[in-house]
Amino acid sequence: MISLAELAAIRDKMKDKVGVREGSAETRVVVGMATCGIAAGARPVLNAFVEGVNKEGLSDKVTVTQTGCIGICQYEPVVEIFEDGKEKTTYVKLTAEKVERIVKEHLLGGKIVEEYTIGANR
Amino acid sequence: MKELSLNILDIAKNSTAAGASLIEISLLTDERGILTLTIRDNGCGMSEETLKRVSDPFYTTRTTRKVGMGIPLLRLAAESTGGTLSLVSSTDPANHGTTVTATFDTGHIDFVPVGDVVSSLVTLIGGDPDRDFVFSDRSPSRSVFLDTRELREVLGEVSLGEYEVLAWIKAYLLDQYRPAST
């Protein structure tokens, strides 16, 4: 059985980190989670970003957030990546597998995965 | 929607958009296999006018654009199994909020499986870690329950949205879904 005692242990471990992360993220990954996004598969895409960012130890630099309809429903699941001092990148028709590559090549390596961008999918 | 859990995620997001601080999601399956899904919130509620509109996808205008296809899709999923959908909402300052209730015959050939409801719940909590969620899934053979207010008491100033906390919530729920070992 998993109990609240384990949650208390997590709290004790996290306590010192509270507040440190606030506002320090340089990169924002925004996943469209309206009806259109959800129906097209945004839930596993979001989870893949959350998992990937934490697995690669990027959680201090990258925040993953949810938003409503971005307005290009036919391209869902759509993800926008905002980076300080750079132009926004819009990825379209994503899957969890594609996200793995984006985490490694874009978020970790700094190189946009052109073939998944809206520019390559028009 | 491929899974009912995706409709749940979608409809519950309307509750957060309505400014709810507490969202209750309950799944109750009786011995005849009738599933009742209830999503109740204490958000701003909807006027009579809006309430009439939300079930009709073609009646949606730009001003009510946030409502969109969510309710019609849930209604379709429910009615395809011979079930029903009902909406109760109040904008009364003393008692505002919305309750969406849908029933499904889980034995009907057109019943869409509930699917990964744990994933939907973790997505909801991760997206709005400052709101409270009460979740229950009960049937003659199982009883799953989560109240984020209880977790908050343990967590203190640590956010529900922390990766480690969300991972714990996922494990805690999945553990409850596991059949009791003898």
Interface residues (C-beta under 8 A of the other chain):
Chain A: M1 I2 L4 E6 L7 A8 I10 R11 K13 M14 K15 V18 M33 A34 T35 C36 I38 A39 R43 P44 L46 N47 V50 N54 S59 T65 Q66 G68 C69
Chain B: M1 L6 L9 D10 K13 A17 K66 G68 M69 G70 L73 D116 S119 S120 V122 T123 G126 G127 E150 L151 V154 L155 G156 E157 V158 S159 E162 Y163 E164 V165 L166 W168 A171 Y172 D175
